[in-house]
Amino acid sequence: MRCVGNPRYPHGTDDDPFSFNVSPFECTHYHMSQGLSTDHAHEFTRYWGMEGLEGRELLEACADVYDRLDELVCDAHQRLGAQVHSYRGEGSAKALPCMENEEILKHRIARTVVRDGREVWEEEPPGLHSHR
């Protein structure tokens, strides 16, 4: 999470007062409503990393694995004269269209603004919590 604009009260440490880590398992709304009181906007960057994948984001690594498995399964079915459904779109670089870089990056960064004293998520994806 990064403080944006001209914050009077940044939240980070002395080394980097404008950036700090928050739990990726909590929704951006949680950090907006339960987080620190603020007078400025924030930028939340979702980055799922893990030991052994240094420099690679976990969702991108999973998409690469899925692509390889999709190719393997499709090839095996073709060799046996069977058919299998693949979700790969024509001309798509990824087997799952939602894992294209543009789709992943579109929601990786969430930006907020302060309106009427409240922090509001700009360009929040529609229906984000419709499953509740």
Secondary structure as the mmCIF struct_conf table of DSSP 4:
data_model
#
loop_
_struct_conf.conf_type_id
_struct_conf.id
_struct_conf.beg_label_comp_id
_struct_conf.beg_label_asym_id
_struct_conf.beg_label_seq_id
_struct_conf.end_label_comp_id
_struct_conf.end_label_asym_id
_struct_conf.end_label_seq_id
STRN STRN1 ARG A 2 VAL A 4
BEND BEND1 GLY A 5 GLY A 5
BEND BEND2 ARG A 8 TYR A 9
BEND BEND3 GLY A 12 GLY A 12
BEND BEND4 ASP A 14 ASP A 15
TURN_TY1_P TURN_TY1_P1 PRO A 17 PHE A 18
STRN STRN2 SER A 19 SER A 19
TURN_TY1_P TURN_TY1_P2 PRO A 24 PHE A 25
BEND BEND5 GLU A 26 GLU A 26
HELX_RH_AL_P HELX_RH_AL_P1 THR A 28 GLN A 34
BEND BEND6 GLY A 35 GLY A 35
BEND BEND7 ASP A 39 HIS A 40
STRN STRN3 ALA A 41 THR A 45
TURN_TY1_P TURN_TY1_P3 GLU A 51 GLY A 52
TURN_TY1_P TURN_TY1_P4 GLU A 54 GLY A 55
BEND BEND8 ARG A 56 ARG A 56
HELX_RH_AL_P HELX_RH_AL_P2 LEU A 58 ARG A 79
TURN_TY1_P TURN_TY1_P5 LEU A 80 GLY A 81
HELX_LH_PP_P HELX_LH_PP_P1 ARG A 88 GLY A 89
TURN_TY1_P TURN_TY1_P6 GLU A 90 GLY A 91
BEND BEND9 ALA A 93 LEU A 96
HELX_RH_3T_P HELX_RH_3T_P1 PRO A 97 MET A 99
BEND BEND10 GLU A 100 GLU A 100
HELX_RH_AL_P HELX_RH_AL_P3 ASN A 101 ARG A 108
STRN STRN4 ILE A 109 ARG A 115
TURN_TY1_P TURN_TY1_P7 ASP A 116 GLY A 117
STRN STRN5 ARG A 118 TRP A 121
TURN_TY1_P TURN_TY1_P8 GLU A 122 GLU A 123
HELX_LH_PP_P HELX_LH_PP_P2 GLU A 124 PRO A 125
TURN_TY1_P TURN_TY1_P9 PRO A 126 HIS A 131
#
